[in-house]
Amino acid sequence: MEIPRLTPTQVVERLDQGEPLAFVDARSERAFEQATEQLPGSFRIAPGTPQPRVDDLPRGATVITYCT
C-alpha cells in the first residue's frame, strides 16, 4: 500500500472543502517534549507505541500523521 504525502497547502484545501481530517502527532518523545507548539485537537501516538489507541480516531476521517 502506498501512502500519499500531502503538502500543507493540500491539507488546507481539504479542510476548506469540509473533509473530515484526524491529525496524529507521531513525533518522538524527545521531539514532542521539546516542541513549543502542538496542533490543537491532534491525537498523540508516539513511534513504537505497543498498542496505539486507533479506536480513538474519528471514523470516516482521513488520518494525517505529522512529525519533525
N, CA, C and O atoms as a GROMACS GRO file, in nm:
protein
  272
    1MET      N    1   0.085  -0.117   0.000
    1MET     CA    2   0.000   0.000   0.000
    1MET      C    3   0.090   0.124   0.000
    1MET      O    4   0.182   0.135   0.081
    2GLU      N    5   0.061   0.214  -0.091
    2GLU     CA    6   0.135   0.340  -0.095
    2GLU      C    7   0.056   0.446  -0.020
    2GLU      O    8  -0.064   0.462  -0.040
    3ILE      N    9   0.124   0.517   0.066
    3ILE     CA   10   0.061   0.621   0.145
    3ILE      C   11   0.099   0.756   0.084
    3ILE      O   12   0.218   0.789   0.078
    4PRO      N   13   0.001   0.834   0.040
    4PRO     CA   14   0.033   0.961  -0.024
    4PRO      C   15   0.083   1.064   0.076
    4PRO      O   16   0.046   1.063   0.193
    5ARG      N   17   0.168   1.153   0.027
    5ARG     CA   18   0.215   1.266   0.107
    5ARG      C   19   0.136   1.389   0.064
    5ARG      O   20   0.109   1.410  -0.055
    6LEU      N   21   0.101   1.470   0.161
    6LEU     CA   22   0.028   1.593   0.133
    6LEU      C   23   0.112   1.713   0.174
    6LEU      O   24   0.184   1.709   0.273
    7THR      N   25   0.102   1.818   0.096
    7THR     CA   26   0.166   1.943   0.133
    7THR      C   27   0.074   2.017   0.229
    7THR      O   28  -0.045   1.987   0.236
    8PRO      N   29   0.127   2.113   0.303
    8PRO     CA   30   0.040   2.193   0.390
    8PRO      C   31  -0.074   2.260   0.311
    8PRO      O   32  -0.186   2.270   0.361
    9THR      N   33  -0.046   2.304   0.190
    9THR     CA   34  -0.149   2.366   0.107
    9THR      C   35  -0.261   2.267   0.076
    9THR      O   36  -0.378   2.303   0.080
   10GLN      N   37  -0.225   2.143   0.045
   10GLN     CA   38  -0.326   2.041   0.017
   10GLN      C   39  -0.411   2.011   0.140
   10GLN      O   40  -0.532   1.988   0.128
   11VAL      N   41  -0.349   2.011   0.256
   11VAL     CA   42  -0.425   1.987   0.380
   11VAL      C   43  -0.526   2.100   0.401
   11VAL      O   44  -0.642   2.075   0.434
   12VAL      N   45  -0.482   2.224   0.382
   12VAL     CA   46  -0.572   2.339   0.398
   12VAL      C   47  -0.687   2.331   0.297
   12VAL      O   48  -0.801   2.360   0.332
   13GLU      N   49  -0.658   2.292   0.175
   13GLU     CA   50  -0.763   2.277   0.074
   13GLU      C   51  -0.867   2.174   0.117
   13GLU      O   52  -0.987   2.196   0.102
   14ARG      N   53  -0.821   2.063   0.172
   14ARG     CA   54  -0.914   1.959   0.219
   14ARG      C   55  -0.998   2.010   0.336
   14ARG      O   56  -1.118   1.982   0.344
   15LEU      N   57  -0.935   2.084   0.426
   15LEU     CA   58  -1.010   2.142   0.538
   15LEU      C   59  -1.114   2.241   0.487
   15LEU      O   60  -1.228   2.242   0.534
   16ASP      N   61  -1.074   2.324   0.390
   16ASP     CA   62  -1.166   2.423   0.334
   16ASP      C   63  -1.286   2.356   0.265
   16ASP      O   64  -1.395   2.413   0.260
   17GLN      N   65  -1.264   2.237   0.211
   17GLN     CA   66  -1.372   2.163   0.143
   17GLN      C   67  -1.460   2.088   0.242
   17GLN      O   68  -1.559   2.026   0.203
   18GLY      N   69  -1.424   2.093   0.371
   18GLY     CA   70  -1.505   2.028   0.473
   18GLY      C   71  -1.474   1.881   0.492
   18GLY      O   72  -1.551   1.809   0.557
   19GLU      N   73  -1.363   1.834   0.436
   19GLU     CA   74  -1.328   1.692   0.452
   19GLU      C   75  -1.292   1.666   0.599
   19GLU      O   76  -1.214   1.742   0.657
   20PRO      N   77  -1.347   1.561   0.658
   20PRO     CA   78  -1.310   1.530   0.797
   20PRO      C   79  -1.167   1.476   0.803
   20PRO      O   80  -1.134   1.378   0.737
   21LEU      N   81  -1.084   1.542   0.883
   21LEU     CA   82  -0.944   1.502   0.897
   21LEU      C   83  -0.914   1.476   1.044
   21LEU      O   84  -0.966   1.545   1.132
   22ALA      N   85  -0.830   1.377   1.070
   22ALA     CA   86  -0.781   1.348   1.204
   22ALA      C   87  -0.629   1.357   1.199
   22ALA      O   88  -0.565   1.285   1.122
   23PHE      N   89  -0.572   1.444   1.280
   23PHE     CA   90  -0.428   1.464   1.280
   23PHE      C   91  -0.364   1.382   1.392
   23PHE      O   92  -0.408   1.386   1.507
   24VAL      N   93  -0.260   1.307   1.356
   24VAL     CA   94  -0.188   1.224   1.452
   24VAL      C   95  -0.046   1.278   1.465
   24VAL      O   96   0.030   1.284   1.368
   25ASP      N   97  -0.011   1.318   1.586
   25ASP     CA   98   0.124   1.366   1.617
   25ASP      C   99   0.212   1.245   1.641
   25ASP      O  100   0.198   1.177   1.743
   26ALA      N  101   0.302   1.217   1.548
   26ALA     CA  102   0.387   1.098   1.557
   26ALA      C  103   0.532   1.134   1.588
   26ALA      O  104   0.624   1.061   1.550
   27ARG      N  105   0.552   1.244   1.657
   27ARG     CA  106   0.688   1.284   1.692
   27ARG      C  107   0.744   1.193   1.801
   27ARG      O  108   0.669   1.136   1.881
   28SER      N  109   0.874   1.179   1.802
   28SER     CA  110   0.939   1.102   1.908
   28SER      C  111   0.912   1.171   2.041
   28SER      O  112   0.877   1.288   2.046
   29GLU      N  113   0.929   1.096   2.148
   29GLU     CA  114   0.904   1.152   2.282
   29GLU      C  115   0.990   1.276   2.304
   29GLU      O  116   0.942   1.377   2.357
   30ARG      N  117   1.115   1.270   2.266
   30ARG     CA  118   1.207   1.383   2.284
   30ARG      C  119   1.160   1.505   2.204
   30ARG      O  120   1.154   1.616   2.257
   31ALA      N  121   1.126   1.483   2.077
   31ALA     CA  122   1.081   1.594   1.993
   31ALA      C  123   0.951   1.654   2.047
   31ALA      O  124   0.931   1.775   2.044
   32PHE      N  125   0.863   1.568   2.096
   32PHE     CA  126   0.735   1.616   2.150
   32PHE      C  127   0.758   1.701   2.274
   32PHE      O  128   0.696   1.806   2.290
   33GLU      N  129   0.847   1.657   2.362
   33GLU     CA  130   0.875   1.731   2.485
   33GLU      C  131   0.942   1.864   2.458
   33GLU      O  132   0.921   1.960   2.532
   34GLN      N  133   1.023   1.871   2.352
   34GLN     CA  134   1.095   1.995   2.320
   34GLN      C  135   1.014   2.091   2.234
   34GLN      O  136   1.055   2.205   2.213
   35ALA      N  137   0.901   2.046   2.185
   35ALA     CA  138   0.820   2.128   2.096
   35ALA      C  139   0.761   2.248   2.169
   35ALA      O  140   0.722   2.238   2.285
   36THR      N  141   0.756   2.359   2.099
   36THR     CA  142   0.693   2.478   2.156
   36THR      C  143   0.550   2.493   2.106
   36THR      O  144   0.474   2.575   2.158
   37GLU      N  145   0.514   2.414   2.007
   37GLU     CA  146   0.379   2.422   1.952
   37GLU      C  147   0.322   2.282   1.932
   37GLU      O  148   0.394   2.186   1.906
   38GLN      N  149   0.191   2.274   1.946
   38GLN     CA  150   0.119   2.150   1.919
   38GLN      C  151  -0.006   2.184   1.840
   38GLN      O  152  -0.062   2.293   1.855
   39LEU      N  153  -0.049   2.093   1.757
   39LEU     CA  154  -0.169   2.114   1.678
   39LEU      C  155  -0.290   2.082   1.766
   39LEU      O  156  -0.308   1.968   1.807
   40PRO      N  157  -0.373   2.182   1.795
   40PRO     CA  158  -0.490   2.157   1.881
   40PRO      C  159  -0.580   2.048   1.822
   40PRO      O  160  -0.607   2.046   1.702
   41GLY      N  161  -0.625   1.960   1.908
   41GLY     CA  162  -0.716   1.854   1.865
   41GLY      C  163  -0.649   1.733   1.803
   41GLY      O  164  -0.715   1.638   1.764
   42SER      N  165  -0.515   1.737   1.795
   42SER     CA  166  -0.445   1.623   1.736
   42SER      C  167  -0.439   1.508   1.836
   42SER      O  168  -0.454   1.527   1.957
   43PHE      N  169  -0.418   1.390   1.783
   43PHE     CA  170  -0.405   1.269   1.864
   43PHE      C  171  -0.257   1.237   1.876
   43PHE      O  172  -0.184   1.246   1.777
   44ARG      N  173  -0.213   1.200   1.991
   44ARG     CA  174  -0.072   1.168   2.015
   44ARG      C  175  -0.053   1.018   2.009
   44ARG      O  176  -0.107   0.944   2.092
   45ILE      N  177   0.024   0.972   1.910
   45ILE     CA  178   0.062   0.830   1.901
   45ILE      C  179   0.212   0.829   1.871
   45ILE      O  180   0.254   0.849   1.757
   46ALA      N  181   0.290   0.804   1.974
   46ALA     CA  182   0.436   0.807   1.960
   46ALA      C  183   0.485   0.684   1.884
   46ALA      O  184   0.424   0.577   1.891
   47PRO      N  185   0.595   0.699   1.811
   47PRO     CA  186   0.652   0.583   1.743
   47PRO      C  187   0.684   0.472   1.843
   47PRO      O  188   0.731   0.498   1.954
   48GLY      N  189   0.658   0.350   1.804
   48GLY     CA  190   0.688   0.236   1.890
   48GLY      C  191   0.583   0.209   1.996
   48GLY      O  192   0.601   0.122   2.081
   49THR      N  193   0.473   0.282   1.993
   49THR     CA  194   0.365   0.256   2.089
   49THR      C  195   0.316   0.113   2.068
   49THR      O  196   0.273   0.078   1.958
   50PRO      N  197   0.322   0.030   2.173
   50PRO     CA  198   0.287  -0.111   2.154
   50PRO      C  199   0.147  -0.134   2.098
   50PRO      O  200   0.130  -0.212   2.005
   51GLN      N  201   0.049  -0.067   2.152
   51GLN     CA  202  -0.088  -0.082   2.103
   51GLN      C  203  -0.152   0.056   2.094
   51GLN      O  204  -0.222   0.099   2.186
   52PRO      N  205  -0.128   0.126   1.982
   52PRO     CA  206  -0.186   0.260   1.971
   52PRO      C  207  -0.338   0.255   1.977
   52PRO      O  208  -0.400   0.159   1.929
   53ARG      N  209  -0.398   0.357   2.034
   53ARG     CA  210  -0.543   0.362   2.050
   53ARG      C  211  -0.608   0.416   1.924
   53ARG      O  212  -0.662   0.527   1.924
   54VAL      N  213  -0.603   0.340   1.817
   54VAL     CA  214  -0.661   0.385   1.691
   54VAL      C  215  -0.813   0.395   1.699
   54VAL      O  216  -0.875   0.463   1.617
   55ASP      N  217  -0.873   0.328   1.795
   55ASP     CA  218  -1.018   0.338   1.811
   55ASP      C  219  -1.060   0.479   1.855
   55ASP      O  220  -1.177   0.515   1.843
   56ASP      N  221  -0.964   0.558   1.906
   56ASP     CA  222  -0.994   0.695   1.947
   56ASP      C  223  -1.009   0.788   1.827
   56ASP      O  224  -1.066   0.897   1.840
   57LEU      N  225  -0.957   0.747   1.711
   57LEU     CA  226  -0.964   0.830   1.592
   57LEU      C  227  -1.107   0.831   1.538
   57LEU      O  228  -1.176   0.728   1.541
   58PRO      N  229  -1.152   0.945   1.488
   58PRO     CA  230  -1.289   0.950   1.436
   58PRO      C  231  -1.307   0.862   1.312
   58PRO      O  232  -1.224   0.864   1.221
   59ARG      N  233  -1.413   0.788   1.310
   59ARG     CA  234  -1.443   0.702   1.195
   59ARG      C  235  -1.480   0.789   1.075
   59ARG      O  236  -1.549   0.890   1.088
   60GLY      N  237  -1.432   0.748   0.959
   60GLY     CA  238  -1.464   0.819   0.836
   60GLY      C  239  -1.373   0.937   0.807
   60GLY      O  240  -1.386   1.001   0.702
   61ALA      N  241  -1.281   0.967   0.897
   61ALA     CA  242  -1.190   1.080   0.876
   61ALA      C  243  -1.062   1.030   0.809
   61ALA      O  244  -1.017   0.919   0.833
   62THR      N  245  -1.006   1.114   0.725
   62THR     CA  246  -0.876   1.086   0.667
   62THR      C  247  -0.773   1.113   0.776
   62THR      O  248  -0.774   1.220   0.837
   63VAL      N  249  -0.684   1.018   0.800
   63VAL     CA  250  -0.583   1.032   0.904
   63VAL      C  251  -0.457   1.093   0.843
   63VAL      O  252  -0.405   1.044   0.743
   64ILE      N  253  -0.411   1.201   0.904
   64ILE     CA  254  -0.290   1.268   0.860
   64ILE      C  255  -0.191   1.264   0.974
   64ILE      O  256  -0.216   1.318   1.082
   65THR      N  257  -0.077   1.200   0.950
   65THR     CA  258   0.028   1.195   1.052
   65THR      C  259   0.129   1.304   1.024
   65THR      O  260   0.154   1.341   0.909
   66TYR      N  261   0.188   1.355   1.131
   66TYR     CA  262   0.294   1.453   1.113
   66TYR      C  263   0.399   1.433   1.222
   66TYR      O  264   0.370   1.384   1.331
   67CYS      N  265   0.521   1.472   1.189
   67CYS     CA  266   0.632   1.464   1.284
   67CYS      C  267   0.737   1.565   1.240
   67CYS      O  268   0.718   1.639   1.143
   68THR      N  269   0.847   1.568   1.314
   68THR     CA  270   0.956   1.659   1.278
   68THR      C  271   1.077   1.579   1.238
   68THR      O  272   1.180   1.637   1.204
   0.00000   0.00000   0.00000
